[in-house]
Amino acid sequence: MRTNAEASKVIQDGRALNVWTLDEVARAIDHLPEIVRQAKETWPGAKVVERVQRSRGVLDDPIPF
């Protein structure tokens, strides 16, 4: 929601939603770990996923080209 007033209206209407204001989203972003911010700056368009998966492959696999 853009404002606290808009968020309050949605909540008062009894809709069972998880409501975030833009201010809350901005504060959440400010508290992201530095590594996430660095990744987003290094790789524009990168998406943060729920968990990191480690490769189980062999590190000396031949290069496929």
N, CA, C and O atoms as a Tripos MOL2 file, in Angstrom:
@<TRIPOS>MOLECULE
protein
  260   259    65     0     0
PROTEIN
NO_CHARGES

@<TRIPOS>ATOM
      1 N           0.8280   -1.1560    0.0000 N.3       1 MET1
      2 CA          0.0000    0.0000    0.0000 C.3       1 MET1
      3 C           0.8910    1.2440    0.0000 C.2       1 MET1
      4 O           2.0040    1.2210    0.5270 O.2       1 MET1
      5 N           0.4020    2.3000   -0.5820 N.am      2 ARG2
      6 CA          1.1940    3.5260   -0.6340 C.3       2 ARG2
      7 C           1.2790    4.2230    0.7190 C.2       2 ARG2
      8 O           2.3100    4.8080    1.0500 O.2       2 ARG2
      9 N           0.2180    4.1660    1.4950 N.am      3 THR3
     10 CA          0.2010    4.9070    2.7570 C.3       3 THR3
     11 C          -0.3390    4.0420    3.8940 C.2       3 THR3
     12 O          -0.9470    2.9950    3.6690 O.2       3 THR3
     13 N          -0.1000    4.5120    5.1260 N.am      4 ASN4
     14 CA         -0.6580    3.8180    6.2890 C.3       4 ASN4
     15 C          -2.1840    3.8760    6.2710 C.2       4 ASN4
     16 O          -2.8480    2.9320    6.6990 O.2       4 ASN4
     17 N          -2.7420    4.9850    5.7750 N.am      5 ALA5
     18 CA         -4.2000    5.1130    5.7050 C.3       5 ALA5
     19 C          -4.7970    4.0540    4.7780 C.2       5 ALA5
     20 O          -5.8210    3.4520    5.1010 O.2       5 ALA5
     21 N          -4.1630    3.8270    3.6330 N.am      6 GLU6
     22 CA         -4.6410    2.7830    2.7150 C.3       6 GLU6
     23 C          -4.5470    1.4100    3.3630 C.2       6 GLU6
     24 O          -5.4640    0.5980    3.2460 O.2       6 GLU6
     25 N          -3.4410    1.1550    4.0440 N.am      7 ALA7
     26 CA         -3.2550   -0.1320    4.7120 C.3       7 ALA7
     27 C          -4.3100   -0.3290    5.7910 C.2       7 ALA7
     28 O          -4.8610   -1.4220    5.9280 O.2       7 ALA7
     29 N          -4.5930    0.7090    6.5520 N.am      8 SER8
     30 CA         -5.6000    0.6170    7.6130 C.3       8 SER8
     31 C          -6.9790    0.3060    7.0410 C.2       8 SER8
     32 O          -7.7330   -0.4690    7.6290 O.2       8 SER8
     33 N          -7.3090    0.9010    5.9070 N.am      9 LYS9
     34 CA         -8.6080    0.6560    5.2600 C.3       9 LYS9
     35 C          -8.7450   -0.8130    4.8690 C.2       9 LYS9
     36 O          -9.7940   -1.4200    5.0840 O.2       9 LYS9
     37 N          -7.7000   -1.3740    4.3030 N.am     10 VAL10
     38 CA         -7.7380   -2.7840    3.9010 C.3      10 VAL10
     39 C          -7.9290   -3.6700    5.1270 C.2      10 VAL10
     40 O          -8.7260   -4.6080    5.1090 O.2      10 VAL10
     41 N          -7.1970   -3.3650    6.1810 N.am     11 ILE11
     42 CA         -7.2910   -4.1610    7.4050 C.3      11 ILE11
     43 C          -8.6810   -4.0130    8.0230 C.2      11 ILE11
     44 O          -9.2640   -5.0020    8.4670 O.2      11 ILE11
     45 N          -9.2180   -2.7920    8.0570 N.am     12 GLN12
     46 CA        -10.5430   -2.5460    8.6360 C.3      12 GLN12
     47 C         -11.6500   -3.2260    7.8420 C.2      12 GLN12
     48 O         -12.6860   -3.5860    8.4010 O.2      12 GLN12
     49 N         -11.4390   -3.4020    6.5620 N.am     13 ASP13
     50 CA        -12.4380   -4.0700    5.7250 C.3      13 ASP13
     51 C         -12.5240   -5.5580    6.0310 C.2      13 ASP13
     52 O         -13.3990   -6.2510    5.5110 O.2      13 ASP13
     53 N         -11.6100   -6.0590    6.8830 N.am     14 GLY14
     54 CA        -11.6580   -7.4570    7.2960 C.3      14 GLY14
     55 C         -11.0520   -8.4280    6.3050 C.2      14 GLY14
     56 O         -11.2400   -9.6390    6.4140 O.2      14 GLY14
     57 N         -10.3290   -7.8980    5.3420 N.am     15 ARG15
     58 CA         -9.6890   -8.7930    4.3760 C.3      15 ARG15
     59 C          -8.4810   -9.4510    5.0270 C.2      15 ARG15
     60 O          -7.6540   -8.7740    5.6380 O.2      15 ARG15
     61 N          -8.3810  -10.7440    4.9010 N.am     16 ALA16
     62 CA         -7.2790  -11.5030    5.5000 C.3      16 ALA16
     63 C          -6.0710  -11.4490    4.5690 C.2      16 ALA16
     64 O          -5.7930  -12.3880    3.8230 O.2      16 ALA16
     65 N          -5.3630  -10.3230    4.6370 N.am     17 LEU17
     66 CA         -4.2150  -10.1160    3.7760 C.3      17 LEU17
     67 C          -3.0080   -9.7210    4.6000 C.2      17 LEU17
     68 O          -3.1400   -9.1890    5.7020 O.2      17 LEU17
     69 N          -1.8480   -9.9810    4.0680 N.am     18 ASN18
     70 CA         -0.5960   -9.5080    4.6470 C.3      18 ASN18
     71 C          -0.3280   -8.1700    3.9830 C.2      18 ASN18
     72 O           0.0760   -8.1220    2.8210 O.2      18 ASN18
     73 N          -0.5470   -7.0890    4.7060 N.am     19 VAL19
     74 CA         -0.4810   -5.7390    4.1360 C.3      19 VAL19
     75 C           0.8400   -5.0790    4.4990 C.2      19 VAL19
     76 O           1.2300   -5.0470    5.6660 O.2      19 VAL19
     77 N           1.5350   -4.5450    3.4760 N.am     20 TRP20
     78 CA          2.7890   -3.8150    3.6650 C.3      20 TRP20
     79 C           2.6380   -2.4380    3.0440 C.2      20 TRP20
     80 O           2.0860   -2.2950    1.9530 O.2      20 TRP20
     81 N           3.1320   -1.4280    3.7470 N.am     21 THR21
     82 CA          3.1890   -0.0960    3.1540 C.3      21 THR21
     83 C           4.5370    0.0630    2.4550 C.2      21 THR21
     84 O           5.4720   -0.6940    2.7150 O.2      21 THR21
     85 N           4.6280    1.0470    1.5720 N.am     22 LEU22
     86 CA          5.9050    1.2980    0.8940 C.3      22 LEU22
     87 C           7.0060    1.6270    1.8970 C.2      22 LEU22
     88 O           8.1570    1.2320    1.7110 O.2      22 LEU22
     89 N           6.6500    2.3570    2.9690 N.am     23 ASP23
     90 CA          7.6260    2.6890    3.9980 C.3      23 ASP23
     91 C           8.1610    1.4230    4.6730 C.2      23 ASP23
     92 O           9.3610    1.3160    4.9290 O.2      23 ASP23
     93 N           7.2770    0.4690    4.9580 N.am     24 GLU24
     94 CA          7.7120   -0.7870    5.5790 C.3      24 GLU24
     95 C           8.6280   -1.5800    4.6460 C.2      24 GLU24
     96 O           9.6180   -2.1650    5.0870 O.2      24 GLU24
     97 N           8.2960   -1.5950    3.3690 N.am     25 VAL25
     98 CA          9.1340   -2.2970    2.3900 C.3      25 VAL25
     99 C          10.5160   -1.6490    2.3190 C.2      25 VAL25
    100 O          11.5290   -2.3480    2.2850 O.2      25 VAL25
    101 N          10.5590   -0.3240    2.2970 N.am     26 ALA26
    102 CA         11.8430    0.3860    2.2520 C.3      26 ALA26
    103 C          12.6780    0.0740    3.4880 C.2      26 ALA26
    104 O          13.8850   -0.1420    3.3780 O.2      26 ALA26
    105 N          12.0500    0.0480    4.6630 N.am     27 ARG27
    106 CA         12.7980   -0.2730    5.8850 C.3      27 ARG27
    107 C          13.3000   -1.7090    5.8630 C.2      27 ARG27
    108 O          14.4030   -1.9840    6.3360 O.2      27 ARG27
    109 N          12.5140   -2.6210    5.3250 N.am     28 ALA28
    110 CA         12.9470   -4.0210    5.2340 C.3      28 ALA28
    111 C          14.1600   -4.1390    4.3120 C.2      28 ALA28
    112 O          15.1070   -4.8630    4.6210 O.2      28 ALA28
    113 N          14.1330   -3.4320    3.1860 N.am     29 ILE29
    114 CA         15.2640   -3.4550    2.2570 C.3      29 ILE29
    115 C          16.5080   -2.8940    2.9200 C.2      29 ILE29
    116 O          17.6030   -3.4240    2.7350 O.2      29 ILE29
    117 N          16.3510   -1.8170    3.6970 N.am     30 ASP30
    118 CA         17.4950   -1.2260    4.3990 C.3      30 ASP30
    119 C          18.1570   -2.1970    5.3640 C.2      30 ASP30
    120 O          19.3380   -2.0500    5.6790 O.2      30 ASP30
    121 N          17.4110   -3.1850    5.8340 N.am     31 HIS31
    122 CA         17.9490   -4.1330    6.8050 C.3      31 HIS31
    123 C          18.3800   -5.4610    6.1810 C.2      31 HIS31
    124 O          18.7050   -6.4080    6.8980 O.2      31 HIS31
    125 N          18.3840   -5.5310    4.8560 N.am     32 LEU32
    126 CA         18.8900   -6.7420    4.2010 C.3      32 LEU32
    127 C          20.3730   -6.8870    4.5010 C.2      32 LEU32
    128 O          21.0770   -5.8920    4.6700 O.2      32 LEU32
    129 N          20.8450   -8.1180    4.5660 N.am     33 PRO33
    130 CA         22.2890   -8.2940    4.7390 C.3      33 PRO33
    131 C          23.0690   -7.6280    3.6040 C.2      33 PRO33
    132 O          22.6040   -7.5860    2.4650 O.2      33 PRO33
    133 N          24.2250   -7.1220    3.9140 N.am     34 GLU34
    134 CA         25.0660   -6.4250    2.9270 C.3      34 GLU34
    135 C          25.3480   -7.3120    1.7160 C.2      34 GLU34
    136 O          25.4310   -6.8130    0.5940 O.2      34 GLU34
    137 N          25.4950   -8.6030    1.9250 N.am     35 ILE35
    138 CA         25.8090   -9.5190    0.8180 C.3      35 ILE35
    139 C          24.6870   -9.5160   -0.2260 C.2      35 ILE35
    140 O          24.9570   -9.6530   -1.4190 O.2      35 ILE35
    141 N          23.4400   -9.3640    0.2080 N.am     36 VAL36
    142 CA         22.3180   -9.3170   -0.7300 C.3      36 VAL36
    143 C          22.3850   -8.0350   -1.5540 C.2      36 VAL36
    144 O          22.1890   -8.0630   -2.7690 O.2      36 VAL36
    145 N          22.6610   -6.9240   -0.8980 N.am     37 ARG37
    146 CA         22.7790   -5.6620   -1.6290 C.3      37 ARG37
    147 C          23.9250   -5.7170   -2.6310 C.2      37 ARG37
    148 O          23.7800   -5.2580   -3.7640 O.2      37 ARG37
    149 N          25.0530   -6.2690   -2.2260 N.am     38 GLN38
    150 CA         26.2010   -6.3610   -3.1360 C.3      38 GLN38
    151 C          25.8700   -7.2430   -4.3300 C.2      38 GLN38
    152 O          26.2490   -6.9240   -5.4570 O.2      38 GLN38
    153 N          25.1730   -8.3420   -4.1000 N.am     39 ALA39
    154 CA         24.7990   -9.2290   -5.2110 C.3      39 ALA39
    155 C          23.8850   -8.5090   -6.1860 C.2      39 ALA39
    156 O          24.0560   -8.6310   -7.3990 O.2      39 ALA39
    157 N          22.9140   -7.7580   -5.6730 N.am     40 LYS40
    158 CA         21.9860   -7.0380   -6.5460 C.3      40 LYS40
    159 C          22.7060   -5.9550   -7.3460 C.2      40 LYS40
    160 O          22.3350   -5.6890   -8.4900 O.2      40 LYS40
    161 N          23.7340   -5.3230   -6.7630 N.am     41 GLU41
    162 CA         24.4890   -4.3020   -7.4830 C.3      41 GLU41
    163 C          25.4380   -4.9310   -8.4980 C.2      41 GLU41
    164 O          25.6380   -4.3800   -9.5810 O.2      41 GLU41
    165 N          26.0230   -6.0740   -8.1610 N.am     42 THR42
    166 CA         26.9720   -6.7440   -9.0450 C.3      42 THR42
    167 C          26.2720   -7.3630  -10.2520 C.2      42 THR42
    168 O          26.7790   -7.2910  -11.3710 O.2      42 THR42
    169 N          25.1160   -7.9670  -10.0250 N.am     43 TRP43
    170 CA         24.3600   -8.6290  -11.0860 C.3      43 TRP43
    171 C          22.9870   -7.9900  -11.2030 C.2      43 TRP43
    172 O          22.0250   -8.4850  -10.6170 O.2      43 TRP43
    173 N          22.8780   -6.8930  -11.9530 N.am     44 PRO44
    174 CA         21.5790   -6.2470  -12.1170 C.3      44 PRO44
    175 C          20.5420   -7.2410  -12.6340 C.2      44 PRO44
    176 O          20.8180   -8.0120  -13.5530 O.2      44 PRO44
    177 N          19.3790   -7.2180  -12.0550 N.am     45 GLY45
    178 CA         18.3160   -8.1400  -12.4470 C.3      45 GLY45
    179 C          18.3210   -9.4260  -11.6530 C.2      45 GLY45
    180 O          17.4370  -10.2650  -11.8290 O.2      45 GLY45
    181 N          19.3170   -9.6000  -10.7650 N.am     46 ALA46
    182 CA         19.3680  -10.8250   -9.9530 C.3      46 ALA46
    183 C          18.1550  -10.8920   -9.0500 C.2      46 ALA46
    184 O          17.6410   -9.8650   -8.6070 O.2      46 ALA46
    185 N          17.7010  -12.1000   -8.7780 N.am     47 LYS47
    186 CA         16.5680  -12.3100   -7.8790 C.3      47 LYS47
    187 C          17.0550  -13.0080   -6.6160 C.2      47 LYS47
    188 O          17.8870  -13.9120   -6.6750 O.2      47 LYS47
    189 N          16.5350  -12.5850   -5.4900 N.am     48 VAL48
    190 CA         16.8510  -13.2370   -4.2230 C.3      48 VAL48
    191 C          15.8770  -14.3940   -4.0680 C.2      48 VAL48
    192 O          14.6620  -14.2070   -4.1360 O.2      48 VAL48
    193 N          16.4140  -15.5880   -3.8580 N.am     49 VAL49
    194 CA         15.5680  -16.7710   -3.7090 C.3      49 VAL49
    195 C          15.5260  -17.2000   -2.2560 C.2      49 VAL49
    196 O          16.2970  -16.7190   -1.4250 O.2      49 VAL49
    197 N          14.6290  -18.0960   -1.9680 N.am     50 GLU50
    198 CA         14.4110  -18.5060   -0.5910 C.3      50 GLU50
    199 C          15.6260  -19.1630    0.0390 C.2      50 GLU50
    200 O          15.9290  -18.9130    1.2060 O.2      50 GLU50
    201 N          16.3180  -19.9920   -0.7080 N.am     51 ARG51
    202 CA         17.4940  -20.6410   -0.1290 C.3      51 ARG51
    203 C          18.5450  -20.8670   -1.2030 C.2      51 ARG51
    204 O          18.2440  -20.9090   -2.3960 O.2      51 ARG51
    205 N          19.7640  -21.0090   -0.7590 N.am     52 VAL52
    206 CA         20.8770  -21.2450   -1.6710 C.3      52 VAL52
    207 C          21.1200  -22.7420   -1.7340 C.2      52 VAL52
    208 O          21.1550  -23.4220   -0.7080 O.2      52 VAL52
    209 N          21.2870  -23.2440   -2.9400 N.am     53 GLN53
    210 CA         21.5840  -24.6650   -3.1050 C.3      53 GLN53
    211 C          23.0290  -24.8210   -3.5260 C.2      53 GLN53
    212 O          23.5090  -24.1290   -4.4230 O.2      53 GLN53
    213 N          23.7020  -25.7180   -2.8830 N.am     54 ARG54
    214 CA         25.0950  -25.9770   -3.2420 C.3      54 ARG54
    215 C          25.1660  -27.0150   -4.3530 C.2      54 ARG54
    216 O          24.3850  -27.9660   -4.3960 O.2      54 ARG54
    217 N          26.1040  -26.8100   -5.2300 N.am     55 SER55
    218 CA         26.3140  -27.7600   -6.3110 C.3      55 SER55
    219 C          26.8970  -29.0420   -5.7340 C.2      55 SER55
    220 O          27.7820  -29.0100   -4.8790 O.2      55 SER55
    221 N          26.3900  -30.1540   -6.2100 N.am     56 ARG56
    222 CA         26.9110  -31.4410   -5.7490 C.3      56 ARG56
    223 C          27.8110  -32.0790   -6.8120 C.2      56 ARG56
    224 O          28.2450  -33.2240   -6.6780 O.2      56 ARG56
    225 N          28.0800  -31.3080   -7.8700 N.am     57 GLY57
    226 CA         28.9100  -31.8120   -8.9500 C.3      57 GLY57
    227 C          30.3840  -31.8230   -8.5680 C.2      57 GLY57
    228 O          30.7820  -31.2900   -7.5320 O.2      57 GLY57
    229 N          31.1690  -32.4350   -9.4190 N.am     58 VAL58
    230 CA         32.6070  -32.4930   -9.2190 C.3      58 VAL58
    231 C          33.1980  -31.1770   -9.7390 C.2      58 VAL58
    232 O          32.8280  -30.7090  -10.8150 O.2      58 VAL58
    233 N          34.0960  -30.6010   -8.9880 N.am     59 LEU59
    234 CA         34.6390  -29.3050   -9.3660 C.3      59 LEU59
    235 C          35.5770  -29.3600  -10.5690 C.2      59 LEU59
    236 O          35.8490  -28.3270  -11.1810 O.2      59 LEU59
    237 N          36.0760  -30.5480  -10.9190 N.am     60 ASP60
    238 CA         36.9820  -30.6320  -12.0680 C.3      60 ASP60
    239 C          36.2650  -31.1640  -13.3080 C.2      60 ASP60
    240 O          36.8900  -31.7990  -14.1580 O.2      60 ASP60
    241 N          34.9530  -30.9110  -13.4190 N.am     61 ASP61
    242 CA         34.2230  -31.3030  -14.6280 C.3      61 ASP61
    243 C          34.8200  -30.5810  -15.8320 C.2      61 ASP61
    244 O          35.2630  -29.4390  -15.7020 O.2      61 ASP61
    245 N          34.8420  -31.2340  -17.0210 N.am     62 PRO62
    246 CA         35.3610  -30.5540  -18.2050 C.3      62 PRO62
    247 C          34.4580  -29.3920  -18.6010 C.2      62 PRO62
    248 O          33.2440  -29.4340  -18.3990 O.2      62 PRO62
    249 N          35.0640  -28.3670  -19.1610 N.am     63 ILE63
    250 CA         34.3070  -27.2230  -19.6520 C.3      63 ILE63
    251 C          33.5790  -27.6620  -20.9190 C.2      63 ILE63
    252 O          34.2050  -28.2110  -21.8260 O.2      63 ILE63
    253 N          32.2370  -27.4240  -21.0010 N.am     64 PRO64
    254 CA         31.4420  -27.9600  -22.1140 C.3      64 PRO64
    255 C          31.4900  -27.1550  -23.4010 C.2      64 PRO64
    256 O          30.4690  -27.0270  -24.0770 O.2      64 PRO64
    257 N          32.6490  -26.6060  -23.7620 N.am     65 PHE65
    258 CA         32.7490  -25.9300  -25.0580 C.3      65 PHE65
    259 C          34.1300  -26.0700  -25.6190 C.2      65 PHE65
    260 O          34.4080  -25.5650  -26.7070 O.2      65 PHE65
@<TRIPOS>BOND
     1     1     2 1
     2     2     3 1
     3     3     4 2
     4     3     5 am
     5     5     6 1
     6     6     7 1
     7     7     8 2
     8     7     9 am
     9     9    10 1
    10    10    11 1
    11    11    12 2
    12    11    13 am
    13    13    14 1
    14    14    15 1
    15    15    16 2
    16    15    17 am
    17    17    18 1
    18    18    19 1
    19    19    20 2
    20    19    21 am
    21    21    22 1
    22    22    23 1
    23    23    24 2
    24    23    25 am
    25    25    26 1
    26    26    27 1
    27    27    28 2
    28    27    29 am
    29    29    30 1
    30    30    31 1
    31    31    32 2
    32    31    33 am
    33    33    34 1
    34    34    35 1
    35    35    36 2
    36    35    37 am
    37    37    38 1
    38    38    39 1
    39    39    40 2
    40    39    41 am
    41    41    42 1
    42    42    43 1
    43    43    44 2
    44    43    45 am
    45    45    46 1
    46    46    47 1
    47    47    48 2
    48    47    49 am
    49    49    50 1
    50    50    51 1
    51    51    52 2
    52    51    53 am
    53    53    54 1
    54    54    55 1
    55    55    56 2
    56    55    57 am
    57    57    58 1
    58    58    59 1
    59    59    60 2
    60    59    61 am
    61    61    62 1
    62    62    63 1
    63    63    64 2
    64    63    65 am
    65    65    66 1
    66    66    67 1
    67    67    68 2
    68    67    69 am
    69    69    70 1
    70    70    71 1
    71    71    72 2
    72    71    73 am
    73    73    74 1
    74    74    75 1
    75    75    76 2
    76    75    77 am
    77    77    78 1
    78    78    79 1
    79    79    80 2
    80    79    81 am
    81    81    82 1
    82    82    83 1
    83    83    84 2
    84    83    85 am
    85    85    86 1
    86    86    87 1
    87    87    88 2
    88    87    89 am
    89    89    90 1
    90    90    91 1
    91    91    92 2
    92    91    93 am
    93    93    94 1
    94    94    95 1
    95    95    96 2
    96    95    97 am
    97    97    98 1
    98    98    99 1
    99    99   100 2
   100    99   101 am
   101   101   102 1
   102   102   103 1
   103   103   104 2
   104   103   105 am
   105   105   106 1
   106   106   107 1
   107   107   108 2
   108   107   109 am
   109   109   110 1
   110   110   111 1
   111   111   112 2
   112   111   113 am
   113   113   114 1
   114   114   115 1
   115   115   116 2
   116   115   117 am
   117   117   118 1
   118   118   119 1
   119   119   120 2
   120   119   121 am
   121   121   122 1
   122   122   123 1
   123   123   124 2
   124   123   125 am
   125   125   126 1
   126   126   127 1
   127   127   128 2
   128   127   129 am
   129   129   130 1
   130   130   131 1
   131   131   132 2
   132   131   133 am
   133   133   134 1
   134   134   135 1
   135   135   136 2
   136   135   137 am
   137   137   138 1
   138   138   139 1
   139   139   140 2
   140   139   141 am
   141   141   142 1
   142   142   143 1
   143   143   144 2
   144   143   145 am
   145   145   146 1
   146   146   147 1
   147   147   148 2
   148   147   149 am
   149   149   150 1
   150   150   151 1
   151   151   152 2
   152   151   153 am
   153   153   154 1
   154   154   155 1
   155   155   156 2
   156   155   157 am
   157   157   158 1
   158   158   159 1
   159   159   160 2
   160   159   161 am
   161   161   162 1
   162   162   163 1
   163   163   164 2
   164   163   165 am
   165   165   166 1
   166   166   167 1
   167   167   168 2
   168   167   169 am
   169   169   170 1
   170   170   171 1
   171   171   172 2
   172   171   173 am
   173   173   174 1
   174   174   175 1
   175   175   176 2
   176   175   177 am
   177   177   178 1
   178   178   179 1
   179   179   180 2
   180   179   181 am
   181   181   182 1
   182   182   183 1
   183   183   184 2
   184   183   185 am
   185   185   186 1
   186   186   187 1
   187   187   188 2
   188   187   189 am
   189   189   190 1
   190   190   191 1
   191   191   192 2
   192   191   193 am
   193   193   194 1
   194   194   195 1
   195   195   196 2
   196   195   197 am
   197   197   198 1
   198   198   199 1
   199   199   200 2
   200   199   201 am
   201   201   202 1
   202   202   203 1
   203   203   204 2
   204   203   205 am
   205   205   206 1
   206   206   207 1
   207   207   208 2
   208   207   209 am
   209   209   210 1
   210   210   211 1
   211   211   212 2
   212   211   213 am
   213   213   214 1
   214   214   215 1
   215   215   216 2
   216   215   217 am
   217   217   218 1
   218   218   219 1
   219   219   220 2
   220   219   221 am
   221   221   222 1
   222   222   223 1
   223   223   224 2
   224   223   225 am
   225   225   226 1
   226   226   227 1
   227   227   228 2
   228   227   229 am
   229   229   230 1
   230   230   231 1
   231   231   232 2
   232   231   233 am
   233   233   234 1
   234   234   235 1
   235   235   236 2
   236   235   237 am
   237   237   238 1
   238   238   239 1
   239   239   240 2
   240   239   241 am
   241   241   242 1
   242   242   243 1
   243   243   244 2
   244   243   245 am
   245   245   246 1
   246   246   247 1
   247   247   248 2
   248   247   249 am
   249   249   250 1
   250   250   251 1
   251   251   252 2
   252   251   253 am
   253   253   254 1
   254   254   255 1
   255   255   256 2
   256   255   257 am
   257   257   258 1
   258   258   259 1
   259   259   260 2
@<TRIPOS>SUBSTRUCTURE
     1 MET1         2 RESIDUE 1 A MET
     2 ARG2         6 RESIDUE 1 A ARG
     3 THR3        10 RESIDUE 1 A THR
     4 ASN4        14 RESIDUE 1 A ASN
     5 ALA5        18 RESIDUE 1 A ALA
     6 GLU6        22 RESIDUE 1 A GLU
     7 ALA7        26 RESIDUE 1 A ALA
     8 SER8        30 RESIDUE 1 A SER
     9 LYS9        34 RESIDUE 1 A LYS
    10 VAL10       38 RESIDUE 1 A VAL
    11 ILE11       42 RESIDUE 1 A ILE
    12 GLN12       46 RESIDUE 1 A GLN
    13 ASP13       50 RESIDUE 1 A ASP
    14 GLY14       54 RESIDUE 1 A GLY
    15 ARG15       58 RESIDUE 1 A ARG
    16 ALA16       62 RESIDUE 1 A ALA
    17 LEU17       66 RESIDUE 1 A LEU
    18 ASN18       70 RESIDUE 1 A ASN
    19 VAL19       74 RESIDUE 1 A VAL
    20 TRP20       78 RESIDUE 1 A TRP
    21 THR21       82 RESIDUE 1 A THR
    22 LEU22       86 RESIDUE 1 A LEU
    23 ASP23       90 RESIDUE 1 A ASP
    24 GLU24       94 RESIDUE 1 A GLU
    25 VAL25       98 RESIDUE 1 A VAL
    26 ALA26      102 RESIDUE 1 A ALA
    27 ARG27      106 RESIDUE 1 A ARG
    28 ALA28      110 RESIDUE 1 A ALA
    29 ILE29      114 RESIDUE 1 A ILE
    30 ASP30      118 RESIDUE 1 A ASP
    31 HIS31      122 RESIDUE 1 A HIS
    32 LEU32      126 RESIDUE 1 A LEU
    33 PRO33      130 RESIDUE 1 A PRO
    34 GLU34      134 RESIDUE 1 A GLU
    35 ILE35      138 RESIDUE 1 A ILE
    36 VAL36      142 RESIDUE 1 A VAL
    37 ARG37      146 RESIDUE 1 A ARG
    38 GLN38      150 RESIDUE 1 A GLN
    39 ALA39      154 RESIDUE 1 A ALA
    40 LYS40      158 RESIDUE 1 A LYS
    41 GLU41      162 RESIDUE 1 A GLU
    42 THR42      166 RESIDUE 1 A THR
    43 TRP43      170 RESIDUE 1 A TRP
    44 PRO44      174 RESIDUE 1 A PRO
    45 GLY45      178 RESIDUE 1 A GLY
    46 ALA46      182 RESIDUE 1 A ALA
    47 LYS47      186 RESIDUE 1 A LYS
    48 VAL48      190 RESIDUE 1 A VAL
    49 VAL49      194 RESIDUE 1 A VAL
    50 GLU50      198 RESIDUE 1 A GLU
    51 ARG51      202 RESIDUE 1 A ARG
    52 VAL52      206 RESIDUE 1 A VAL
    53 GLN53      210 RESIDUE 1 A GLN
    54 ARG54      214 RESIDUE 1 A ARG
    55 SER55      218 RESIDUE 1 A SER
    56 ARG56      222 RESIDUE 1 A ARG
    57 GLY57      226 RESIDUE 1 A GLY
    58 VAL58      230 RESIDUE 1 A VAL
    59 LEU59      234 RESIDUE 1 A LEU
    60 ASP60      238 RESIDUE 1 A ASP
    61 ASP61      242 RESIDUE 1 A ASP
    62 PRO62      246 RESIDUE 1 A PRO
    63 ILE63      250 RESIDUE 1 A ILE
    64 PRO64      254 RESIDUE 1 A PRO
    65 PHE65      258 RESIDUE 1 A PHE
